[in-house]
């Protein structure tokens, strides 16, 4: 119902301010009977690329502050990116010249309008940006190297048969071959006479080529190379590799066709195909993890706009590699070991003190064998190391290992800097979300993925609260939710993620995005209700992260959230204290800020101030 502004109402509001919860940072926002106390907008992006008047994202954020005030929102959860991220303050190089002036302008305008700024960041990947040696690294065990002419290199035989498709080996499964998605082709080929042709006009809107790799060794590193040519092709062709139980081991949203490597270093850009191109070679590196069998897919799940578009694939070769993207830490917790083929002799690595006789010197994907080494020409060696998890699931968000005090020292410095930059914010949103590679560091001990993540978040919260005891902490739900990612098999996590939620302090607010942009009503509503009930039972306050770029006329995904909340409240849930307008469309994602507020006011008017 609409409240009439009168002197009496103002006096009552002032009288009750000390005993009633504060419903808005904006003193002029009318109250409501069962209001979402926290009504936020999620904003991400770099606001420091140019001076305030010329930076598009900076201008959008300033605009959004005024829109938020007008529409009854009272906070902006702010997750800056790239060189404008909070982590830039920890870099050895200075932030961009417009960094501090642009932030100062945002802080000033937000304060003037009564809009609270909530910093978002400090995810498990952040320490790796400051200390790259902390990045998660998977074990590579007993790769066979052969010594030749003073160097040892992986034997590297091709492990997949019929790499050029000449024999049409049944091991290659053209899943959509009968509905026009793909077929063998004898017109175009990189080598020989045959390739696999992907057609953009598949009757099922998808095309998948599957190869089951049953001769994979657990804890081994591999490089896959392949050739692609295209003609008018713009479908989203991608590569995915699944382990046992359909668990993804390689699927990179930053690079659908993977991220290649040259001379032991990551390429500057991801693997990209042009709409029309001649034959071009690509590669990617992966790790088998705990799997002895993998399923490799070349696939698209959309036809694209050119009905006559074609892509050809040829010469797919998979080889075992070693010492690729090797991670070493100081103090040494990720050892490199070199033994004889039977494991009976361990060889000594060269070190800078030159006091120990050296049998080998570690290089990129090779060992140098000094003249005085006890390793002999033609000898077979077993080499073990640790391979960076970067690019298996993301270029930018691969976590750091939290089993080193340096991880938490960096997190504290990060928040110290952020706290000063944003003029002492009273809330901090920890960005634990879709963390798909973790718990491979031997320094962590033999624990489950759930125990590892619980330990990490517990220590992270405590480190911050020891210094900032009054700061409210927030975290996404997914990594701690048994209906989402806290499950026995999750991506390239080592071990069961169940019980990860046991590391959350009950005082930490859970920001719940169950269902995301899914518009299906019945099942999604049930999942949302169960998730709300789960975290309520653990004693957490919650916020709903809604909208998720829902373009439906009736905002179906948001409606299911409101209905799920009503159903959960009928079942005793009284801990949902806020709502966050959440978009992933950069500056174009905020056109419906008013529409969402109006929708909530129309469907459940008690939850939103009636302007």
C-alpha positions in Angstrom: 0.0 0.0 0.0 1.2 3.6 -0.6 2.4 5.6 2.3 1.5 9.2 2.6 4.4 11.4 3.6 3.3 13.6 6.6 5.0 15.2 9.4 3.5 12.7 11.7 4.9 9.8 9.7 8.3 11.4 9.7 8.3 11.8 13.4 7.2 8.2 13.9 10.0 7.0 11.6 12.6 9.0 13.6 11.2 7.7 16.9 11.4 4.1 15.8 14.8 4.2 14.1 16.6 2.9 17.1 14.5 -0.2 17.4 13.4 -1.1 13.9 15.7 -2.4 11.2 17.0 0.1 8.7 15.3 -0.7 5.5 17.2 1.6 3.2 20.4 3.6 3.0 18.3 6.3 1.4 16.4 8.2 4.1 13.7 9.5 1.7 12.7 6.0 0.5 9.2 5.1 1.9 9.0 2.1 4.1 7.0 -1.1 3.6 5.6 -3.8 5.8 7.8 -6.8 5.0 10.5 -5.0 2.9 13.6 -6.6 1.5 16.0 -4.7 3.8 18.7 -4.9 1.2 17.7 -4.0 -2.3 20.8 -4.1 -4.5 22.0 -4.0 -8.0 24.9 -6.1 -9.2 27.4 -4.2 -11.3 30.6 -5.5 -12.9 33.2 -4.0 -15.2 36.3 -1.8 -15.4 35.5 1.8 -14.6 39.0 3.1 -15.0 39.8 2.9 -18.7 39.4 6.6 -19.3 38.6 9.8 -17.3 35.2 9.9 -15.7 33.6 11.8 -18.5 34.8 9.4 -21.2 34.6 6.0 -19.6 31.3 4.2 -20.6 31.2 1.9 -17.6 32.0 4.7 -15.2 29.2 6.8 -16.7 26.8 3.8 -16.5 27.6 3.2 -12.8 27.0 6.9 -12.1 23.7 6.7 -13.9 22.8 3.5 -12.1 23.3 5.2 -8.7 20.6 7.7 -9.5 18.3 5.1 -11.0 18.8 2.9 -7.9 17.7 5.8 -5.7 14.7 6.6 -7.8 13.5 3.0 -7.9 13.9 2.1 -4.2 17.2 0.2 -4.3 19.7 1.0 -1.6 22.9 -0.7 -2.6 25.2 -1.6 -5.5 27.3 -4.7 -5.3 30.3 -3.7 -7.3 32.7 -6.2 -8.9 35.2 -4.3 -11.0 37.3 -6.1 -13.6 40.6 -6.1 -15.6 43.0 -3.3 -14.7 40.3 -1.6 -12.8 39.9 -4.5 -10.3 40.6 -4.1 -6.6 43.5 -6.5 -7.1 45.2 -3.9 -9.3 46.2 -2.2 -6.1 48.3 -5.2 -5.2 50.1 -5.3 -8.5 53.8 -4.4 -8.9 52.8 -2.0 -11.6 50.7 1.1 -10.7 46.9 1.1 -11.5 45.8 3.1 -14.5 46.1 6.9 -14.1 42.3 7.3 -13.8 41.9 4.5 -11.2 41.8 6.5 -8.0 40.0 9.6 -9.4 37.3 7.5 -11.0 36.7 5.5 -7.8 36.6 8.7 -5.7 33.8 10.1 -8.0 31.8 6.9 -7.6 32.2 6.9 -3.8 31.2 10.5 -3.6 28.1 10.2 -5.7 26.9 7.0 -4.0 27.2 8.7 -0.6 25.3 11.8 -1.7 22.5 9.6 -3.0 22.3 7.3 0.0 23.4 4.2 -2.0 25.7 1.8 -0.3 28.6 0.4 -2.2 29.3 -3.3 -1.5 32.7 -4.5 -2.8 32.6 -7.9 -4.5 35.8 -9.9 -4.9 38.4 -11.8 -3.0 37.5 -15.1 -4.7 39.9 -18.1 -4.6 41.4 -17.1 -7.9 42.5 -13.6 -6.7 45.8 -14.6 -4.9 47.0 -16.3 -8.0 46.9 -13.0 -9.8 49.4 -11.6 -7.2 51.4 -14.8 -6.8 51.1 -17.0 -9.9 52.9 -19.9 -8.3 49.9 -20.4 -6.0 47.6 -21.4 -8.9 46.0 -24.8 -8.6 48.2 -27.5 -10.3 47.3 -31.1 -11.0 49.8 -33.9 -10.6 51.5 -35.4 -13.6 52.9 -38.8 -12.6 55.5 -41.0 -14.3 55.6 -39.5 -17.8 58.1 -41.5 -19.9 60.9 -39.4 -21.2 63.7 -40.6 -23.5 67.3 -39.2 -23.5 68.7 -38.2 -26.8 71.7 -36.0 -27.5 71.9 -34.3 -24.1 68.2 -33.8 -23.6 65.3 -35.9 -22.3 61.9 -35.3 -23.9 58.5 -37.1 -23.6 58.1 -40.1 -25.9 54.9 -38.6 -27.0 53.3 -41.2 -29.2 49.8 -40.5 -30.6 47.3 -42.3 -28.4 44.2 -42.1 -30.7 43.8 -44.3 -33.7 42.6 -43.0 -37.1 43.5 -39.4 -36.4 42.9 -38.4 -40.0 39.6 -40.2 -40.4 40.8 -42.2 -43.4 39.5 -45.5 -41.9 36.3 -44.2 -40.5 37.1 -45.9 -37.3 34.0 -46.8 -35.2 35.8 -45.2 -32.2 34.7 -41.9 -33.8 31.0 -41.5 -33.1 29.3 -39.0 -35.4 26.2 -38.6 -33.2 24.1 -36.4 -35.5 25.2 -38.0 -38.7 21.6 -39.0 -39.5 20.0 -35.6 -39.0 22.4 -33.5 -41.1 24.7 -32.3 -38.3 27.9 -33.9 -39.5 29.3 -36.5 -41.9 32.5 -37.8 -43.3 33.7 -35.7 -46.3 36.0 -36.7 -49.1 36.0 -33.3 -50.9 37.9 -31.3 -48.3 40.8 -32.7 -46.2 43.9 -31.4 -44.6 45.8 -34.7 -45.2 44.7 -37.9 -46.9 41.2 -38.0 -48.5 38.8 -37.7 -45.6 37.7 -35.2 -42.9 34.7 -34.7 -40.7 32.3 -32.0 -41.9 30.1 -30.0 -39.5 26.9 -28.6 -41.2 25.3 -25.6 -39.8 21.8 -26.7 -40.8 21.4 -29.7 -38.4 17.8 -30.7 -37.9 18.4 -31.0 -34.1 20.3 -27.6 -33.9 23.4 -29.4 -32.8 26.3 -31.5 -34.1 28.6 -33.7 -31.9 31.6 -35.8 -32.7 32.5 -38.1 -29.8 35.7 -40.0 -29.2 36.0 -42.2 -26.0 39.6 -42.3 -24.9 39.9 -45.5 -23.0 43.7 -45.7 -22.9 44.2 -42.6 -20.8 46.5 -42.8 -17.8 45.2 -41.1 -14.5 47.3 -38.1 -13.5 48.8 -37.6 -16.9 49.2 -34.5 -19.1 48.1 -34.5 -22.8 48.2 -32.2 -25.8 45.6 -32.4 -28.5 46.3 -30.8 -31.9 43.8 -30.5 -34.7 43.2 -28.7 -38.0 40.0 -26.8 -38.9 38.8 -25.1 -42.1 35.5 -23.2 -42.5 33.2 -21.7 -45.1 30.5 -19.2 -44.0 30.5 -21.0 -40.6 29.4 -19.1 -37.5 27.9 -21.8 -35.2 29.4 -22.0 -31.7 31.9 -24.9 -32.3 33.5 -26.0 -29.1 35.6 -28.7 -27.4 34.6 -30.4 -24.2 36.3 -33.3 -22.4 34.4 -35.3 -19.7 35.7 -37.6 -17.1 34.0 -40.6 -15.5 30.4 -39.8 -14.4 30.1 -37.1 -17.1 32.3 -34.8 -15.0 33.8 -32.0 -17.1 37.6 -32.0 -17.1 38.1 -29.5 -19.9 35.5 -26.9 -20.9 36.6 -23.3 -21.1 33.9 -20.7 -21.4 36.6 -18.1 -22.2 37.7 -20.1 -25.1 35.2 -22.6 -26.7 37.9 -24.3 -28.8 40.4 -24.2 -26.0 43.5 -22.0 -25.3 46.6 -23.1 -27.1 50.3 -23.1 -26.2 53.5 -22.3 -28.1 57.1 -22.9 -26.9 55.8 -23.8 -23.5 53.8 -20.6 -23.0 50.1 -19.8 -23.3 49.2 -18.1 -26.6 48.2 -14.5 -26.3 44.6 -15.3 -27.5 42.3 -18.2 -27.3 41.7 -20.6 -30.2 39.4 -18.7 -32.6 38.1 -19.8 -36.0 37.1 -17.3 -38.7 33.8 -17.5 -40.5 35.7 -18.5 -43.6 39.3 -19.8 -43.3 41.7 -22.2 -44.9 43.2 -25.1 -42.9 44.7 -23.9 -39.6 46.2 -25.9 -36.8 45.3 -25.5 -33.1 46.2 -27.2 -29.9 45.2 -27.4 -26.2 46.6 -29.1 -23.1 44.6 -31.0 -20.6 45.1 -33.3 -17.6 43.3 -36.6 -16.9 43.0 -36.0 -13.2 41.7 -39.1 -11.5 40.3 -40.6 -14.7 41.4 -43.6 -16.6 38.9 -42.9 -19.4 37.7 -39.6 -21.0 35.1 -38.6 -23.5 36.2 -36.0 -26.0 33.6 -33.9 -27.9 33.9 -31.6 -30.8 30.5 -30.0 -30.8 28.2 -27.1 -31.5 24.8 -26.6 -29.8 23.4 -24.0 -32.2 23.1 -23.8 -35.9 24.3 -20.2 -36.4 22.8 -17.8 -38.9 24.3 -19.1 -42.2 22.3 -22.1 -43.3 25.0 -23.1 -45.8 27.8 -22.8 -43.2 30.4 -25.6 -43.1 33.4 -26.5 -40.9 35.9 -29.3 -41.5 38.0 -31.1 -38.9 41.0 -33.2 -39.6 44.2 -34.7 -38.1 43.2 -34.9 -34.5 46.3 -36.1 -32.6 46.5 -36.6 -28.9 50.0 -37.1 -27.3 51.1 -37.5 -23.7 53.4 -34.6 -22.7 55.4 -33.7 -19.6 56.8 -30.5 -17.9 54.2 -28.4 -19.7 53.1 -25.3 -17.8 54.9 -26.7 -14.7 54.1 -25.0 -11.4 56.7 -24.9 -8.7 56.4 -23.2 -5.3 58.7 -21.7 -2.8 58.9 -23.2 -0.2 58.9 -26.3 -2.4 55.6 -28.1 -2.1 55.2 -29.3 -5.7 58.3 -31.3 -6.4 59.7 -32.5 -9.7 61.0 -36.0 -9.5 63.0 -37.9 -12.1 63.7 -41.6 -11.7 64.9 -44.6 -13.7 62.3 -46.5 -15.7 61.9 -49.1 -12.9 61.8 -46.4 -10.2 64.9 -47.8 -8.4 67.1 -44.8 -8.9 66.2 -41.1 -8.1 68.2 -38.5 -9.9 69.3 -35.1 -8.5 68.2 -31.8 -10.0 70.7 -29.0 -10.6 70.4 -26.1 -8.1 71.9 -22.7 -8.0 74.3 -23.4 -5.1 76.1 -25.9 -7.3 77.0 -27.9 -4.3 75.0 -31.0 -5.4 76.1 -33.0 -8.4 73.4 -32.4 -11.1 71.8 -35.2 -13.1 69.4 -32.9 -14.9 68.3 -29.3 -15.4 64.5 -28.6 -15.8 63.5 -26.9 -19.0 60.2 -26.3 -20.8 58.9 -29.7 -21.7 62.4 -31.2 -21.5 65.3 -31.9 -19.3 68.9 -30.9 -20.1 71.3 -33.7 -19.2 74.8 -32.3 -18.1 77.9 -34.1 -19.3 78.7 -35.4 -15.8 75.2 -36.7 -15.2 74.7 -40.4 -14.2 71.8 -40.4 -16.7 72.9 -42.0 -20.0 72.1 -41.6 -23.7 69.0 -43.6 -24.8 67.8 -44.1 -21.2 64.1 -44.1 -20.4 63.1 -41.9 -17.4 60.0 -41.4 -15.4 59.3 -37.7 -14.8 56.7 -36.4 -12.3 55.6 -32.8 -11.8 52.6 -30.5 -11.4 50.7 -29.0 -14.3 48.9 -25.6 -14.1 45.1 -26.0 -14.0 44.8 -22.7 -15.9 42.6 -22.9 -19.1 41.1 -26.3 -18.2 38.0 -24.5 -17.1 38.9 -20.8 -17.4 41.7 -18.5 -18.4 40.9 -15.9 -15.7 39.3 -17.6 -12.7 41.4 -20.7 -11.9 41.7 -20.7 -8.1 44.9 -20.5 -6.1 45.8 -23.2 -3.5 44.6 -22.1 -0.1 47.0 -24.5 1.8 49.6 -21.8 2.1 49.5 -18.8 4.5 50.4 -16.6 1.6 46.9 -17.1 0.2 45.3 -15.5 3.3 48.0 -12.8 3.6 47.1 -11.7 0.1 43.4 -11.8 0.8 43.8 -9.6 3.8 45.9 -7.0 1.9 43.3 -7.1 -0.8 40.5 -6.1 1.6 42.7 -3.6 3.4 43.2 -1.7 0.1 39.5 -2.1 -0.9 38.4 -0.9 2.5 40.4 2.3 2.1 39.4 2.8 -1.5 35.7 2.7 -0.9 35.8 4.7 2.4 35.3 1.9 4.9 32.5 -0.2 3.5 30.5 -2.2 6.1 29.8 -5.1 3.8 32.0 -7.4 1.7 30.8 -9.9 -0.9 33.2 -12.8 -1.2 33.2 -14.1 -4.7 33.3 -17.9 -4.3 31.5 -19.0 -7.5 31.9 -21.8 -10.0 35.4 -22.7 -8.6 36.0 -25.7 -10.8 39.6 -26.8 -10.1 40.8 -27.3 -6.5 42.3 -29.5 -3.8 45.2 -30.9 -5.8 48.0 -29.5 -3.7 49.8 -32.2 -1.6 50.3 -29.5 1.1 46.6 -29.8 1.8 46.8 -33.4 3.0 44.5 -36.2 2.0 41.1 -34.4 2.4 37.9 -34.2 0.4 37.1 -31.3 -1.8 34.4 -30.3 0.7 36.7 -30.3 3.6 39.2 -28.3 1.6 36.7 -25.6 0.6 35.2 -25.5 4.1 38.7 -24.9 5.6 39.4 -22.2 3.0 36.2 -20.2 3.5 36.4 -20.6 7.3 39.9 -19.2 7.4 39.1 -16.5 4.9 36.2 -15.2 6.9 38.2 -15.3 10.2 41.2 -13.5 8.7 38.9 -10.6 7.7 36.8 -10.5 10.9 39.8 -10.5 13.1 40.7 -7.1 11.7 37.2 -5.8 10.7 34.9 -7.4 13.3 31.9 -5.3 12.3 32.0 -6.0 8.6 29.1 -8.1 7.2 30.2 -10.9 4.9 28.3 -12.2 1.9 28.9 -15.2 -0.4 27.2 -16.8 -3.4 25.4 -20.0 -2.5 26.5 -22.4 -5.3 29.8 -23.7 -4.0 28.1 -24.5 -0.6 24.7 -25.7 -1.9 24.1 -29.5 -2.1 21.6 -28.8 -4.9 24.1 -27.0 -7.0 27.9 -27.5 -6.8 28.5 -29.0 -3.4 28.2 -32.5 -4.8 30.3 -35.7 -5.0 31.7 -35.0 -8.5 32.1 -31.4 -9.6 34.2 -30.5 -12.6 38.0 -30.9 -11.9 37.7 -30.7 -8.1 39.7 -33.4 -6.4 37.3 -35.3 -4.2 33.7 -34.9 -2.9 32.6 -31.3 -2.4 29.8 -32.3 0.1 30.0 -30.5 3.5 31.7 -27.5 2.0 29.0 -25.4 3.7 30.3 -26.4 7.1 33.0 -23.7 6.8 30.5 -20.9 6.5 30.0 -18.8 9.6 26.3 -18.5 10.5 26.7 -14.7 10.4 27.7 -14.8 6.7 24.8 -13.9 4.4 24.2 -16.3 1.5 23.3 -14.7 -1.8 21.2 -17.3 -3.6 21.1 -17.6 -7.4 19.6 -21.1 -7.6 18.1 -21.6 -11.1 19.9 -18.6 -12.6 18.0 -17.6 -15.8 16.1 -20.9 -16.0 12.4 -20.1 -16.8 10.9 -23.5 -16.3 8.6 -23.0 -13.4 7.7 -26.1 -11.4 11.0 -27.8 -10.9 13.0 -24.6 -10.6 10.6 -23.3 -7.9 11.0 -26.5 -6.0 14.9 -26.2 -6.1 14.7 -22.5 -5.0 12.5 -23.4 -2.1 14.7 -26.2 -1.0 17.8 -24.1 -1.2 16.2 -21.3 0.9 15.2 -23.9 3.5 18.6 -25.5 3.5 20.5 -22.3 4.3 17.8 -21.1 6.7 18.2 -24.3 8.7 22.0 -23.6 8.9 21.2 -20.2 10.5 22.1 -17.9 7.5 20.4 -14.8 6.4 19.9 -14.8 2.7 19.4 -12.6 -0.3 17.9 -13.6 -3.6 19.9 -12.9 -6.8 17.2 -12.5 -9.3 16.5 -11.3 -12.9 19.5 -13.0 -14.6 18.8 -11.3 -17.9 15.3 -12.7 -18.1 13.7 -11.2 -21.2 10.4 -12.9 -20.8 7.4 -10.6 -20.8 6.2 -11.8 -17.4 9.7 -12.2 -15.9 9.1 -15.9 -15.3 12.4 -16.6 -13.5 11.7 -13.8 -11.1 8.1 -14.9 -10.5 9.3 -18.3 -9.5 11.7 -16.7 -7.0 8.9 -14.7 -5.4 6.6 -17.8 -5.3 9.4 -20.0 -3.9 10.0 -17.4 -1.2 6.3 -17.3 -0.3 6.3 -21.1 -0.1 9.4 -21.2 2.0 8.1 -18.6 4.4 5.0 -20.7 4.8 7.4 -23.5 5.9 9.1 -21.3 8.5 11.8 -19.5 6.6 12.2 -16.0 7.8 15.8 -15.3 7.0 15.5 -13.8 3.4 16.5 -10.2 3.9 17.2 -8.9 0.5 17.0 -9.0 -3.3 19.7 -8.3 -5.9 19.1 -7.3 -9.5 21.6 -9.5 -11.2 22.8 -9.2 -14.8 25.7 -10.5 -16.8 25.3 -8.3 -19.9 27.8 -5.6 -19.0 26.5 -2.0 -19.5 23.6 -3.3 -21.6 22.1 -5.3 -18.7 20.4 -2.5 -16.7 17.5 -1.6 -18.9 15.1 -3.5 -16.7 16.1 -2.2 -13.3 12.8 -0.3 -13.0 10.8 -3.1 -14.6 12.0 -5.6 -11.9 11.3 -3.2 -9.1 7.8 -2.5 -10.5 7.2 -6.3 -10.9 8.0 -7.0 -7.3 5.8 -4.1 -6.2 2.9 -5.3 -8.3 3.2 -9.0 -7.3 4.3 -8.7 -3.6 3.9 -5.0 -2.7 4.8 -5.6 0.9 8.4 -6.4 -0.1 9.3 -3.1 -1.9 8.9 0.6 -1.1 6.0 2.0 -2.9 7.3 5.2 -4.6 
